[in-house]
Amino acid sequence: MSNTADSDQITSAQGALTSNPAPSEPAKDTKLPEKVVIHFEPTSDAPILKQKKFKVNADDKFSSVIEFLRKQIKRETVFLYCRTSFC
């Protein structure tokens, strides 16, 4: 008898997990950040910046970050890594 009761509990627990779909949109009360902090770390022969952290608009494209960094280090070619990814 206990085996049948245990299997009923497992079935009902699994049904509870799958019956509630995840919300597809964030709650309207959730505020998205207007600015994002970017932290630059130099590698190999890249020049060291006086300021390492910068704030950019959250709506800006990544290409604007590349252009900004090109102007800061005064170089035409820039290689950037996002955490462990190469951009």
N, C-alpha and C positions, 0 to 999 in steps of 0.2 A: 504494500500500500504506500509506503513512503516513497518508493521509486516513482510512482504515478504522480504523487503530489509534487515531488521535486521537478519532474519534467513539465508539469503545468506551470510552476513558478518560473522556470527558465523560459518557456514559450511566452508567458505574459511579459517578462522583462524584456525579451527581444522585441516583442511587438511594441512596447512602450518606446524603445529606442528608435525604431524605424518609423513610427507613426507621426512624429513631430518633425516636419521638414525644417531645414535651416532657413532663416530669413534671407531673402534675395537682395534686399536693400538695407542700408544702415538705418537705424532709428533716426527720426527727424530731430530728436534732441541732441544727437551726436554732432559736435562741431569738428570740422576738418581744419587742420592748421593752415594758416595763411602763409606762413613762412616755414622753410625747412633749413636746418643747420647742416652745412657741409663741412667736413673736416678733411683738409688736404695734408697728406704725408709725402714728403719727397722720397724718391728712390734713386739709386745709382747716382748719376751726375746732375740730377735736377736741382735747381737752386732752391734754397730754403726761403720760405715766405716769412715776412715779419709777423703776419697774422695768419694763423692756421685755420681758424674757423670763420665761416662766412654764412650769412643768412640770405637765402634767395626765395623768391615767390614760389609757392607750391605749384602754381600753374605754369611756370616756365619750363621750357623743354631743356633736355640735357645738353643740347648743342649750345645753348646760351651759357651754360657753366663752362664748357670747353672754350668758348670765345673769351669769357671773362678771365680764365686762367692763362690763356695765351697772352692777353694784355698785361697781366700781372707779372709773368716771368719773362716777357719780351722774347718769346720764341715762336716760331711758326709751327713746329711739330710738337704735339703734346700727346702723351699716352696716359690714359686714365683707367684705373681699376675701381669698380664698385664692389667693395668688400673683397670677394674672391673672383669677381668676373672682370673680364677685359672689355672695355668699351671703345 
